[in-house]
Amino acid sequence: MAVDSTSSSTAVAASAGSGSRPPYHLATELVHIDSEIVKDNYNAASVPIYQTATFKQRAADGSEGEYDYSRSGNPTRTAVEVHMAKIMTAERAFVVSTGMTALDVILRLVKSGQEVIAGDDLYGGTNRLLTYVSQFNGVKVHNVDTTEVDRVVEKLDPIKTRLVLLESPTNPMIKIADIRKIAAKVHELCPSALVVVDNTMMSPYLQNTLAMGVDIEYHSGTKYLSGHHDLMAGVIGCRTKEVSDLVYFVINASGSGLGPLDSWLLLRGVKTLGIRMEKQQSNAILIANFLESQGLKVHFPGLESHPQYELHKSLSSGPGAVLSFETGDVGLSERIVESARLWSISVSFGCVNSLISMPCKMSHSSIPAEVRKQRHLPEDLIRLCVGIEHPDDLINDLTHALETAGVAVKKNN
Ligand SMILES: *Cc1c(COP(=O)(O)O)cnc(C)c1O
């Protein structure tokens, strides 16, 4: 397994170097919150939670205060937004109530008659929201295999295309899109189109898509950014001021900004993103190798057998901690999932504890069965979202689950 465990920590937050100090590694930037962001009277070491809807004004015309109403802005939210902008090297970042809200805000930049080009192996909720806008808002959505740049280019229309929406790696099939090449092609052929990446699977720690020319990168903050499955949030990072202004307008107009308490929890969670991701990823590499050694078909961009191993390596500093595998039989997969004791059966990923699921029965069940078939989503697929436990316990539990389900497990040593 050719993953250099130090590679991800060599990523440097490019925007952070301006002015008085050199840029630090991302792992360092994550834990240091710029104390200038919130001007707290008492020098609180932790950013205070401004649990308030309104802010008193001194001038009758309300022109003096920095904040007036929390839908429009709140200091705790500003703290996490400024921090996320630094981590993502965004011109500006915004935090909203969920990952789906982030996509909803972005989709409001598309007018009736305009078109969206998206992948064909998308997060289930993304698929549902895109179906909604195509049915109710007069927006045409093309689902194409984004592993092939030409499939995207074929659908580009210089007048109608407004968004090109990518996930890489996709979930649960772990397919890779050449984000850099697609962004360059879209900007060349459709100057008014925006390239948008849902970067939830990699997190800003492993993949910086704004630096690849993407216009908007968004995340479900519910996953790796918070890391403990104790809050829901969405994060939107914009590359230019023009796009930032459009996104801010929608958030303020629709009232989708994250509340103060959840903003504070997100800020706390993101500080440990680096250490969590390193551990989850190194566990995932061991588990992917174990499953592959059992002769199972494993989808993980850290395996040299992955058809796009090199491409993924050129985009990201690591393979992440989500993998999937096929068993060849739905019943067998069900027995494996139900026999796991340490791995909890749960949707979602990015949490410190390990999770196991069958996407077709759970997170992706909102995609109709015939569409799943068209998109080659195997019904027997098992997805693993690897946590920070001791890897021996995780592998022993998988071994037990495979054996209980009737798989003859080969011992490696
Ligand atoms: C979870 C998830 C979302 C949706 O985020 P929520 O916070 O659940 O609304 C979007 N994209 C991906 C890749 C996800 O995993």
Ligand as a Chemical Component Dictionary entry (heavy atoms), coordinates in Angstrom:
data_LIG
# 
_chem_comp.id                   LIG 
_chem_comp.type                 NON-POLYMER 
_chem_comp.pdbx_formal_charge   0 
_chem_comp.three_letter_code    LIG 
# 
loop_
_chem_comp_atom.comp_id 
_chem_comp_atom.atom_id 
_chem_comp_atom.alt_atom_id 
_chem_comp_atom.type_symbol 
_chem_comp_atom.charge 
_chem_comp_atom.model_Cartn_x 
_chem_comp_atom.model_Cartn_y 
_chem_comp_atom.model_Cartn_z 
_chem_comp_atom.pdbx_ordinal 
LIG C1 C1 C 0 -24.362 13.404 4.268 1  
LIG C2 C2 C 0 -24.040 13.930 2.937 2  
LIG C3 C3 C 0 -24.739 15.007 2.391 3  
LIG C4 C4 C 0 -25.905 15.650 3.099 4  
LIG O1 O1 O 0 -25.550 16.255 4.286 5  
LIG P1 P1 P 0 -26.540 16.421 5.530 6  
LIG O2 O2 O 0 -25.734 17.154 6.523 7  
LIG O3 O3 O 0 -26.966 15.052 5.943 8  
LIG O4 O4 O 0 -27.717 17.210 5.027 9  
LIG C5 C5 C 0 -24.352 15.459 1.146 10 
LIG N1 N1 N 0 -23.343 14.883 0.471 11 
LIG C6 C6 C 0 -22.650 13.842 0.947 12 
LIG C7 C7 C 0 -21.538 13.261 0.159 13 
LIG C8 C8 C 0 -22.979 13.331 2.194 14 
LIG O5 O5 O 0 -22.309 12.281 2.662 15 
# 
loop_
_chem_comp_bond.comp_id 
_chem_comp_bond.atom_id_1 
_chem_comp_bond.atom_id_2 
_chem_comp_bond.value_order 
_chem_comp_bond.pdbx_ordinal 
LIG C1 C2 SING 1  
LIG C2 C3 SING 2  
LIG C2 C8 DOUB 3  
LIG C3 C4 SING 4  
LIG C3 C5 DOUB 5  
LIG C4 O1 SING 6  
LIG O1 P1 SING 7  
LIG P1 O2 DOUB 8  
LIG P1 O3 SING 9  
LIG P1 O4 SING 10 
LIG C5 N1 SING 11 
LIG N1 C6 DOUB 12 
LIG C6 C7 SING 13 
LIG C6 C8 SING 14 
LIG C8 O5 SING 15 
# 
